[in-house]
């Protein structure tokens, strides 16, 4: 599965960790598709690397999801999803191999 709405930016930390961040602002009718993409990414991460736990606590990956509602210039409602995944070098390499088409 290549995400349709989630496009991840990647950055590296000084401690062999990496961070993938994606944001999607969609109309309410598209929210279920974004939610399914997020679920697929998190299911993959859990299936490959186990339960999330911060890298600094010995885990391989950790995720943070935020959801906001906002109106655009025309007053139309949008849902804004922000997903961040931090991980070990092994997690980042596997994530890039699996979701490389969605990594900028």
N, C-alpha and C positions, 0 to 999 in steps of 0.2 A: 504494500500500500504506500503510495506516495501522497502525502497530505496535499490537499487542494488549497487550504486557507493558511496553514501554518508554514511559515518560512523562518528558519532558525538562523540567527547570527551566532557565531562562535567566537569565544575569547578564551585565552589561556591564563591561568594563574601562575604565580611564581613557584608554587609547590606541587607541580605535576597534576594539577586539577584543571578542569575545563568547565566552561559554562555555555550552554545553549539557551538562547532566549528567543521566544516568538510572541508576536502579538497579532491578533485578528480582530478587526472591527467589522461586524456584520449586522445585517438586518435580522430581526427576530426569526424570520422564516428560515434563515441559514444557520441559526445557532445550533440546531441539532447535529448538523454536519460537522461543525467545529468541535462540539462535544464528543462526537464519535472519533474524530481524529485525535483528540487529546487522550481519550480512553485507549485507543490503539497504541499510542506512544507509551503511555504508562503501563499498559499490559505487557508490551514488549520488554520494557525495562525491568518490571517485576519478574517476568518469566526468565530473563537472561541473567539478572543480577540479584534476585531476591528482594526482600522488603527494603523500602527506602530508609536510609540512615545517613546523616551527614558524613562526608568524607573525613572531617576532622575527628569524628567519633569512631572511625574505623569502617564506615560503610563505603560502598562503591558508588552510590548515587543518592541524590535527594532532589525532590521537586517542590516547586511552589506554584500554585495556580491562583490567579486573581481574576475576578469578574466584576465589571462595572457597567452601568447603563449610562448612556449619554445621548444627547441630541445633536444632530449635525446642523449645519447652517440653515437648512430648510425646516428644521423642527422634527425631522424623522428620527425615531428612536433607533439606537444602535446598541448592540451588546459588544463589549470589548473584553476579549480574553487575553490574558498575559500568562504565559507558561515559561518557567525557568527550570532548567535541569542542570545541576552541578554534579560532576562525577570525576572518578579516578581516570587515569590515563587509559586503562583498559576499557572502562565504560565509554569514554569519548571516542576511542578508536572503533568500538563496536557500533556506537550510535551513528557515526559518520559512514560506516560501511552499510548500515541498514537504511538510513534516511538521508543519504548523501545528496539526493536530488532536491531535498528540502533544506539544505544547509547552504547559506550564502557565503 
